[in-house]
Each structure stands twice: as structure tokens, then as C-alpha cells.
């Protein structure tokens, strides 16, 4: 279940994860890394954002969508 951007939780993010659906199997690893970096640099714009509670804060998890890839210029 995706969450809305939350500045409070964002300030407590300790880890980041990027989920790549099977639709993106043909994307090269270097391109995946570039896209993931751009998505995590601007999490407020991510289509599917989730915060997962950790003992010491939160993990930010972004599930990549076609809209995200088009937005970051892949």
C-alpha cells in the first residue's frame, strides 16, 4: 500500500529500496541505478512510495512505474 510523501518520516529515512516490476527486465543495471538515484532524490514525485517502519527510523521504498521512468527521462 503506497503512502503519500511525509516530511516527518522522510527526515527519519535510514534505508532506501527500489522495487523493479517484471515489466522493466530489459532495463540495463546502470540505467536502473541512474533512475533509482533520481527517484530517491525526489521521493515526493514518485508514483508509488512506501515508508516501512524500522527500529531506528524508516526505510523508503519506491516501486518503479512507467510514469516514473518517463518522468526521469529514461
N, C-alpha and C positions, 0 to 999 in steps of 0.2 A: 504494500500500500504506500503510495507516494505521499510525501509531505510537502507542504509549502515551505519556501525559504524562511528560516527563522534566525534572525541575527543573534539571539541569545545562544542557541545551540551551535551556531556557526562559530562563535567565539571559543567554544569548547571542543571543536573538532580535533581529534588526535590522530585519526587514520582516514585514508580515502580509499575507496574501492570503485572500480568501473566495471559494470556488467555489460558484456557484448552479446546480444542475442545472435542466434544462428544466422540471421539474415546478413550479418556482416563478416562471415567466414572468409570472404575474399579480400578483406582489408589487410594490407601488409602490417606486420608488427610495428614498424617505425611510424606508419601513419596512425595506427591505433594509439600509440604513445603520444603523438602530437595532438590528436583530437582529445584524448583523455585529459591532457595537461590544460588545454584550452577550456574544456568543460568545467574542470575543477577550479580554474582561475576565475570563473564567473558562474558559480553554482546557482545564483538567483535565476539565471536564464535557462537552466536545464529543464527539460520536459518531465523527466522522472527522477525526482530527488527523494532520498530517504535518509533519515537520521537514525542510527542504531545506537542505543544506549550502551556505553562501556563503563567499566568500573571507574575510570578516570576522566570520563567525558563522553564524547560522541564520535562515531565513525560516520562519515558522509559517503553514501553510496549513490552513484549515478548510473542509471540504466540508459544506455545509448539508444536514441531513436533516430529515425530517418530525418526528422526535423532538426535534431541537434547537429547531425552530420552536415546537412545543407547549410545550417546557420554558421558553422565554423569554417565553411569553405573547403570541405574535403574534395 
